[in-house]
Amino acid sequence: MLIDATKGFELKENSEVNTNDEEKLIKISVITAVYNRKETISRALLSIKKQSYSNIEVIVVDGNSSDGTQDIVRSVLGSDDCFITEPDEGIYDALNKGIQAATGDVICFLHSDDFYESENSLLTIAQVFKNDVDVDVVYGDVSFFSQNNTNRVVRVYRSTKLTKGNLSWGKMPAHPAIFIRKDVYSVLGLFKTHYQIAADYEFLCRMMTSMSIKSVYVRGVIVRMQVGGISTSGLRSTILLNKEVLRACQDNGLKTNILMLLSKYPSKLLQLLRK
């Protein structure tokens, strides 16, 4: 199923959601893992706070930052938000803590360097889940901006359809733009922390091979991401990513090989050329 979110977020006008009746709203838990990101964490959290949708739970998991990040987080979060600060064993360990703390119907992740594209981003997602109670996963697109200019988009990532076949070819929806019902995590468990960079990929492989999943693609950018994240920070990360994606497919019975996984890179080049 496909929904177009590029035309002024039409779903907002046509929705029957009453934002004053919070008991009937889908609760979305937004989890942000952070460590020493005082320059960007406020931007990320404020983009959540500025959302037009009201029933949002913010969960920040801080790896015991020492640069002032904790003070910034406390200045932004409200009394109903959750702030966990303690040493962790990496980003997926931190995200797992967030999942365990989440009380929402739907779980998503916003990295500390990123922010939501629109004030209506989460409203659009919530409406999809509300309009179809059988939907397990909703996902959209992301754009990448250069570190020194949030308005300079250098690439738009069009999320690939979430199927076992596409996962076998190394293609997945962009992780910050994936929204999954908490019930799915209750069935499958958490991220596998022995993956350094592709535990989210492994989770999707596990989900698609273990459960009957109904997903909806929302056409349009949901999250704007900063270039230079853990999976896009150089050749060494690219090599590790593909090794872990290969293992994730194999561990979950998806037939693939390294040539299949590498074949996705020409399409990524086309995304750059289109910009």
Disulfide bonds with the S-S distance in Angstrom:
none
